[in-house]
Amino acid sequence: MNDTPDPGTIRAARSEDASCLAALSIEVWIGTYLRQGISSIFADYALGQFTREHFLDLVNQPAETLLVSENREGIDGYIRVSHGNPCPGGSSSETEISTLYVQPRHQGKGLGQSLLAAGIEACRTNGWDAPWLATNSENKGAIAFYLSRGFKKSGLTHFQVQDRRCPNDVLHCIDF
């Protein structure tokens, strides 16, 4: 097996991708947000949220666009754009980039940039608003990535699991 992906293809997610999307989500979410260890609160959240059934449902929702990056070995990243989610600050947009995940070993190779561009183009094609997103305020790499690609900080919100609250920066696309 080669760890370097082929240039790959970006395509619409299909039902048969659901298990791959769930596994990729768990890998990226835990690796990104649980740096000090895995507590039962966050383990239960990840295992309950990132399921095959969840992704099967998303693939069939008209207000969802789910695009995957696929190399010769399989799916190495995806973007999920959701319409009908009002921005919590600084923008009247109702189109959220809910998720943009790339497997850690494939980061830094342009996959995230390609997925982001494809997601923004999907917003235009669907006649949706310029998208907004929220990312963990401590995720400086993600924030820098979005700022360098035409997003601007527009507020703060939080992510909550049980009694744990994590601050999130809200960014919106100004280069639409």
Buried (B, 14 or more C-beta within 10 A) or exposed (E): EEEEBEEBEBEEBEEEBBEBBBBBBBBBBBEBBEEEEEEEEBEEBBEEEBBBEBBBEBBEEEBBBBBBBBBEEEBBBBBBBBBEBEBBBBBEBBBBBBBBBBBEEBBEBBBBEBBBBBBBEBBEEBEBBBBBBBBBBBBEEBBEBBEEBBBBBBBBBEBEBEEEEBEBBBBBBEEE
